[in-house]
Amino acid sequence: MANKIKIGEANIGISEENKQIVSDHLNRLLANEFFLYTKTRKFHWNVEGSHFKSLHLLFEDQYNEIAETIDAVAERIRKLGHYALGSFKQFSAVTDLIEHDGEEPTDAKTMLLELCDDHETIIRILRNELIPIAEKYKDLGTNDFLTGVMEMHETMAWMLRASAK
């Protein structure tokens, strides 16, 4: 007997329970990406010093790539049949990152190290989620997608670490 599904429900070979759990993981990632995007943009606007131009451009390249990732994560959630978070309140409730809300200027090296730490936080979270998403929740598509996101963050963290020396 064929599985009966509701109209509009994603029938992609993953249980509804597992799709919900994976979507929750993705919404957490979405919140982290949004916080990192905002911090990177802020540092782009406010960087000063002898390496202003190179850091201004580095931050711009990174926030543009993060913006694309934000959209891709939200679309992945929708592919699973769930809704993406989209408010500061929702993001704040699930993010693992700390907002940079200081009014005082931050020196360039501190900016680089803070951003690097945020990328590495996301990398560690993703690395811990990859195997369960593939094996326990049976979502190889999201596993593959998240592997690419993790690799992007590894590259960005490397660029920030190298620039902080």
N, C-alpha and C positions, 0 to 999 in steps of 0.2 A: 504494500500500500504506500502510495506517495505521501511525503510529508505535506501536511496542509500548512500553508503560511498565510499571513495576513498581507493584503495588498500594500505595497510599499516597504515591506520587510525584506532585508537583505538575506537571501537564501544562498550563502556562499560556502557551505560545508563547515561552518563553525557554529557551535551552539550559541544561543542567545546569551546565556550566562557568560561564556567566554568572550563574546563580542563586547559585553558590558565591561568586563574586567580589563580587557585590552584598551577599550575606549577611555576608561578611567586613567590608565597609565599614559595614554596619549594626551589626555587633557592636562595631566601633571606636566608633561613635556611641553605642551603648548604654553602653559603658564611660565615655565622656566625660560622658554625661548622669548616670550614677550618681555619678561623682566630683563633678560640679557640684551635684547634689542634696545630697550629704553635706556639702559645704562650705557651701552655702547654709543648710542646717539648723543647722550648727554656729554660723554667724554669727548666725542668728536667736536661738539660745539665749544667746549671749554678748555681743550688742551692748549698749553702754552709752552714756550721754551725753545731751545736751540733745535729741537727735532720736530717743531710744530708741523711743518708741511708733510713730512713723511708719516707722522702719527695721525694727522688729520685725514690723510688719504687712506691709511690702513684701517682706521676706525670706520670710515665711510664704506670701504669695500666689505668690511665685516658686517656692518648693520644691514647693508643691502642683501648679502647672502642670508643672514638670519631672517630678514623679512620674507624671502622666498621660502625658507624652511617653515616659518610660521604658517604660511598659506598651505604648504604641502601637508603639514601635520593636521591642520583643521580638515582638509579634504580627506585625509586618511580616516579620520574619525567618522566623517559622513559616509565614506565607502562602507564602513562597518554598520551603518544604519543608526548611528547615534549623533548627538548634537555636540558641537564644539563650544567650549566656554568662550565668553567674549566680553567680560566686564572686568574692570580693575578689582572689584570686590571678589569676584570668582577666582581670578588669577591669584590674588593675595592669599586666598584661603588654602591654596594647594601648592604654591611655589616652594622650592627648596632654596632659592637664592635670596640674598639680602639686598634690599633696595639701597642705592646710594642717595641719601636724601640730605646730605650736608650742604649747607650754603657756602661754606668756605671753599676756596679753590683747592683742588687736589693736584699734587705734582704728577708729572707725566709717568714716572716710574710706578707710582702707586696705582695710577689708572691701569697701566699695563698688567700689573700683578693682580689687581682686583678682577679684571676681565679674565685673565688666565685662570684664576681660581674658580670663577663661575663656569667657564668651559670645562674645566676638569671635574667639577661637581656633576655636571650633566653627563660627561663621559662615564664616570663611575656608576651613576644611576642606570644609564643605558646598558652598560656592560653587565650589570646585575639582572637586568630584565630580559636580555636577549634569549637566553636558553629557556626560561619559563614560558615566554611568549610563543616560542616555536614548539616546545615539547608539551608543556602542561596545557596551554590554551589553544594549541593546534593552529596557530596563525603564522604560517611561514612568510606570507606577504608582508605583514607588519614587521616581522623579524628582519627581513631583507631591507625594508625601508629604514628601520632604525639603525641597522649596521651602517648604512650610508650616512645617516645623520651623525652617528658617533664618529665616523671617519672625518667628516667635515669639521666637527669640534676639535678633533685631534690636530688637524692642520692649523686651525685658528689658534689653538693654545700654543702650538709650537712657534707660530709667527709672533705671538705676544711675548713668549719667554725669550726668544732670540732678540727681540727689540728692547727688552728690559735690561739686557746685559750692558 
